[in-house]
Amino acid sequence: MKPTIEVIIKPTGEITIDAVGFKGADCEKATRFLEEALGIVGNKQKKPEYSQHNRADSQQRLGQ
């Protein structure tokens, strides 16, 4: 699945940002610019994918 950012604006004006297909802290990095542009952040919910790591992040190098 290609990572995407979904922005949902409800009739009440409430905005929800959903980072789909990201793993680990990549979702926060991907949505940071929107949060900064919109201002106050209310409730953040971390999905199970947040505790997963990208393969590049979890590799260890021996002998260095």
Helices and strands as residue ranges (DSSP letters): E 4-9, E 15-20, H 26-38, G 48-51, H 55-58
